[in-house]
Amino acid sequence: MIKQHVAHVKGSYSSQVERAIEVEITTSSAEDKERKVVGTTLYNIASIVSIVLALATLFGGIFAFRSGFVHTANQVQERVINALQSEIDAIRARMDDLERENTRLRHTIETICMALKTRGIVVSIDGDMVNIRDGVTSTTARIQEKA
């Protein structure tokens, strides 16, 4: 009977140990699964955050490049406009100088023509033709442009 009781206790103890091991294995498997799910979820979240940061960096870089490019283009355009405005001002000043020189030369030619007329020589200028008459003869000449 004691053997039977020992066998029963042994069997009972053995089945309890088996159940405890089974519960622990089941619990360990569930915890492992939960850890795997949590770990996998964390890896997925980390991957998504990494991708979002990479895309944000990419778009930020493109935006910064375009902004820098536009800024540089605007500066170059402003410099070109200022240079062209300076050139226009210089050309206008040169044109005013040439108009004054042209007026002075016209007055000089008119003065020479008047002085020659008082001596009996008439000089008339028609475009690029010059006609010179002195009481007896008349000479016509063409003004030639220097190349």
Residue frames relative to the residue before (quaternion, step in Angstrom):
aa qw qx qy qz dx dy dz
M 1.0000 0.0000 0.0000 0.0000 0.00 0.00 0.00
I 0.6352 0.5006 -0.3354 0.4831 3.53 0.96 -0.76
K 0.6293 0.5239 -0.3473 0.4571 3.54 0.99 -0.75
Q 0.6457 0.5150 -0.3128 0.4691 3.48 1.02 -0.84
H 0.6556 0.5046 -0.3070 0.4704 3.56 0.93 -0.88
V 0.6440 0.5034 -0.3173 0.4808 3.59 0.99 -0.86
A 0.6494 0.5010 -0.3227 0.4723 3.55 0.97 -0.81
H 0.6473 0.5137 -0.3167 0.4657 3.57 1.02 -0.86
V 0.6595 0.4852 -0.3032 0.4875 3.59 0.97 -0.91
K 0.6377 0.5230 -0.3242 0.4633 3.51 1.00 -0.86
G 0.6715 0.4850 -0.2931 0.4774 3.54 0.94 -0.90
S 0.6555 0.5054 -0.3046 0.4713 3.52 1.01 -0.86
Y 0.6594 0.4971 -0.2985 0.4786 3.55 0.95 -0.91
S 0.6493 0.5284 -0.3008 0.4569 3.51 0.98 -0.91
S 0.6784 0.4673 -0.3011 0.4804 3.59 0.91 -0.82
Q 0.6182 0.5245 -0.3499 0.4695 3.60 1.08 -0.64
V 0.6458 0.5045 -0.3154 0.4785 3.56 0.99 -0.86
E 0.6403 0.5190 -0.3243 0.4642 3.57 0.95 -0.85
R 0.6557 0.4977 -0.3126 0.4739 3.58 0.99 -0.88
A 0.6460 0.5179 -0.3213 0.4596 3.58 0.94 -0.86
I 0.6544 0.4904 -0.3105 0.4846 3.56 0.97 -0.84
E 0.6429 0.5190 -0.3157 0.4665 3.56 1.01 -0.86
V 0.6505 0.4983 -0.3144 0.4794 3.59 0.96 -0.88
E 0.6626 0.4956 -0.3118 0.4671 3.56 0.94 -0.88
I 0.6398 0.5070 -0.3272 0.4760 3.58 0.98 -0.79
T 0.6499 0.5013 -0.3095 0.4801 3.58 0.95 -0.89
T 0.6613 0.4931 -0.3049 0.4760 3.56 0.94 -0.90
S 0.6467 0.5086 -0.3202 0.4697 3.55 0.95 -0.89
S 0.6493 0.5075 -0.3203 0.4672 3.57 0.95 -0.83
A 0.6579 0.4949 -0.3130 0.4736 3.59 0.95 -0.82
E 0.6602 0.4903 -0.3109 0.4765 3.58 0.98 -0.86
D 0.6301 0.5243 -0.3299 0.4682 3.56 1.02 -0.80
K 0.6450 0.5080 -0.3180 0.4741 3.56 0.96 -0.87
E 0.6576 0.5021 -0.3102 0.4683 3.57 0.96 -0.90
R 0.6419 0.5097 -0.3198 0.4753 3.57 1.00 -0.84
K 0.6465 0.5151 -0.3163 0.4655 3.57 0.99 -0.84
V 0.6558 0.4991 -0.3144 0.4712 3.57 0.97 -0.87
V 0.6626 0.4862 -0.3052 0.4811 3.59 0.92 -0.91
G 0.6568 0.5065 -0.3083 0.4658 3.57 0.94 -0.87
T 0.6568 0.4983 -0.3042 0.4773 3.56 0.91 -0.89
T 0.6460 0.5133 -0.3179 0.4670 3.58 0.96 -0.84
L 0.6540 0.5004 -0.3162 0.4711 3.58 0.96 -0.84
Y 0.6416 0.5079 -0.3263 0.4731 3.58 0.99 -0.78
N 0.6432 0.5146 -0.3218 0.4668 3.58 0.98 -0.81
I 0.6581 0.4941 -0.3104 0.4758 3.58 0.92 -0.89
A 0.6462 0.5107 -0.3192 0.4688 3.59 0.94 -0.86
S 0.6430 0.5150 -0.3216 0.4668 3.59 0.98 -0.79
I 0.6630 0.4977 -0.3079 0.4668 3.57 0.91 -0.90
V 0.6464 0.5045 -0.3211 0.4739 3.59 0.95 -0.85
S 0.6411 0.5241 -0.3194 0.4608 3.57 0.99 -0.81
I 0.6584 0.4969 -0.3051 0.4760 3.58 0.94 -0.86
V 0.6500 0.5111 -0.3180 0.4639 3.59 0.94 -0.87
L 0.6621 0.4935 -0.3103 0.4710 3.60 0.94 -0.84
A 0.6342 0.5218 -0.3305 0.4652 3.59 1.01 -0.77
L 0.6693 0.4844 -0.3002 0.4768 3.59 0.93 -0.87
A 0.6408 0.5166 -0.3268 0.4645 3.59 0.99 -0.82
T 0.6420 0.5109 -0.3154 0.4768 3.57 1.01 -0.80
L 0.6433 0.5257 -0.3154 0.4587 3.58 0.96 -0.86
F 0.7054 0.4473 -0.2703 0.4788 3.57 0.79 -1.00
G 0.6204 0.5329 -0.3380 0.4657 3.58 1.07 -0.70
G 0.6516 0.5119 -0.3080 0.4675 3.56 1.00 -0.82
I 0.6463 0.5060 -0.3167 0.4753 3.56 0.97 -0.85
F 0.6556 0.5080 -0.3102 0.4647 3.58 0.93 -0.90
A 0.6604 0.5011 -0.3084 0.4666 3.59 0.93 -0.90
F 0.6434 0.5208 -0.3211 0.4600 3.58 0.98 -0.84
R 0.6760 0.4830 -0.2975 0.4703 3.56 0.89 -0.94
S 0.6415 0.5167 -0.3290 0.4618 3.58 0.96 -0.84
G 0.6615 0.4969 -0.3007 0.4744 3.56 0.95 -0.87
F 0.6462 0.5186 -0.3130 0.4643 3.55 1.00 -0.84
V 0.6613 0.4918 -0.3029 0.4786 3.58 0.93 -0.91
H 0.6409 0.5236 -0.3248 0.4578 3.58 0.97 -0.86
T 0.6655 0.4928 -0.2947 0.4769 3.57 0.93 -0.91
A 0.6423 0.5157 -0.3231 0.4660 3.58 0.96 -0.85
N 0.6500 0.5086 -0.3193 0.4657 3.60 0.97 -0.81
Q 0.6433 0.5109 -0.3272 0.4670 3.60 0.99 -0.77
V 0.6537 0.5033 -0.3119 0.4713 3.58 0.94 -0.88
Q 0.6459 0.5168 -0.3186 0.4628 3.56 0.96 -0.88
E 0.6490 0.5135 -0.3190 0.4619 3.60 0.95 -0.83
R 0.6501 0.5105 -0.3145 0.4668 3.59 0.99 -0.84
V 0.6506 0.5141 -0.3137 0.4627 3.57 0.96 -0.87
I 0.6414 0.5174 -0.3219 0.4662 3.58 0.96 -0.88
N 0.6629 0.4975 -0.3101 0.4657 3.61 0.92 -0.88
A 0.6533 0.5069 -0.3180 0.4638 3.59 0.97 -0.84
L 0.6672 0.4895 -0.3049 0.4715 3.58 0.94 -0.85
Q 0.6298 0.5235 -0.3380 0.4638 3.59 1.02 -0.74
S 0.6346 0.5168 -0.3234 0.4750 3.60 1.02 -0.79
E 0.6565 0.5049 -0.3091 0.4675 3.56 0.98 -0.85
I 0.6293 0.5226 -0.3300 0.4710 3.60 0.99 -0.79
D 0.6542 0.5078 -0.3166 0.4626 3.59 0.93 -0.86
A 0.6535 0.5069 -0.3126 0.4671 3.59 1.00 -0.84
I 0.6496 0.5064 -0.3144 0.4719 3.60 0.99 -0.81
R 0.6392 0.5151 -0.3281 0.4673 3.61 0.99 -0.78
A 0.6459 0.5063 -0.3220 0.4721 3.57 0.97 -0.83
R 0.6509 0.5067 -0.3114 0.4718 3.59 0.98 -0.85
M 0.6422 0.5197 -0.3203 0.4635 3.60 1.00 -0.81
D 0.6376 0.5105 -0.3299 0.4734 3.61 0.98 -0.78
D 0.6354 0.5222 -0.3226 0.4686 3.60 1.01 -0.82
L 0.6744 0.4925 -0.2953 0.4641 3.59 0.95 -0.90
E 0.6271 0.5230 -0.3409 0.4658 3.61 1.04 -0.68
R 0.6465 0.4985 -0.3185 0.4817 3.59 1.00 -0.79
E 0.6430 0.5147 -0.3155 0.4713 3.60 1.02 -0.85
N 0.6408 0.5253 -0.3128 0.4643 3.59 0.98 -0.85
T 0.6522 0.5053 -0.3074 0.4741 3.58 0.95 -0.88
R 0.6496 0.5142 -0.3130 0.4644 3.60 0.95 -0.86
L 0.6686 0.4922 -0.3058 0.4660 3.59 0.98 -0.86
R 0.6116 0.5393 -0.3479 0.4627 3.62 1.04 -0.68
H 0.6621 0.4941 -0.3045 0.4742 3.56 0.94 -0.91
T 0.6249 0.5311 -0.3369 0.4626 3.59 1.05 -0.74
I 0.6587 0.4948 -0.3070 0.4765 3.61 0.91 -0.90
E 0.6496 0.5082 -0.3218 0.4650 3.61 0.92 -0.83
T 0.6406 0.5166 -0.3230 0.4674 3.60 1.01 -0.77
I 0.6498 0.5031 -0.3138 0.4756 3.59 0.96 -0.84
C 0.6495 0.5162 -0.3175 0.4592 3.59 0.93 -0.90
M 0.6601 0.4974 -0.3117 0.4688 3.62 0.96 -0.82
A 0.6483 0.5102 -0.3239 0.4632 3.60 0.99 -0.81
L 0.6644 0.4842 -0.3064 0.4798 3.61 0.98 -0.79
K 0.6183 0.5507 -0.3469 0.4405 3.59 1.02 -0.72
T 0.6411 0.5134 -0.3344 0.4621 3.61 1.02 -0.72
R 0.6906 0.4414 -0.2712 0.5046 3.63 1.18 -0.42
G 0.6294 -0.5734 0.3259 0.4110 3.56 1.28 0.13
I 0.6159 0.5005 -0.3666 0.4855 3.61 1.19 0.18
V 0.1609 -0.7889 0.5889 0.0704 3.55 -0.74 1.12
V 0.0831 -0.7775 0.6233 0.0124 3.55 -0.80 1.09
S 0.0090 0.7842 -0.6201 0.0213 3.53 -0.83 1.05
I 0.1741 -0.7808 0.5962 0.0683 3.58 -0.96 0.96
D 0.0073 0.7877 -0.6137 0.0537 3.53 -0.77 1.14
G 0.8046 -0.1310 0.0461 0.5773 3.57 -0.07 1.30
D 0.7713 -0.2794 0.2226 0.5267 3.58 -0.57 -1.15
M 0.5824 0.5444 -0.3813 0.4680 3.59 1.26 0.38
V 0.1217 -0.7724 0.6220 0.0403 3.57 -0.95 1.00
N 0.1068 -0.7863 0.6082 0.0206 3.56 -0.82 1.09
I 0.0625 -0.7934 0.6054 -0.0066 3.56 -0.74 1.12
R 0.0082 -0.7948 0.6056 -0.0385 3.57 -0.79 1.14
D 0.0478 -0.7522 0.6553 0.0508 3.52 -1.01 0.82
G 0.7731 -0.3845 0.1585 0.4788 3.70 -0.40 0.76
V 0.8001 0.3030 -0.1470 0.4963 3.67 0.85 -0.85
T 0.8194 0.1836 -0.0735 0.5381 3.62 0.77 -0.96
S 0.1961 -0.7460 0.6256 0.1169 3.49 -1.35 0.42
T 0.0725 -0.7887 0.6104 0.0095 3.55 -0.94 0.95
T 0.1103 -0.7759 0.6191 0.0505 3.53 -1.00 0.90
A 0.0026 -0.7955 0.6052 -0.0303 3.55 -0.94 0.91
R 0.3668 -0.7092 0.5607 0.2195 3.50 -1.22 0.58
I 0.3958 -0.6919 0.5488 0.2521 3.56 -1.00 0.85
Q 0.1764 -0.7942 0.5755 0.0828 3.57 -0.75 1.07
E 0.4066 -0.7105 0.5325 0.2151 3.51 -0.98 1.01
K 0.3799 -0.6855 0.5639 0.2606 3.54 -1.05 0.72
A 0.4483 -0.7109 0.4799 0.2518 3.54 -0.96 0.88
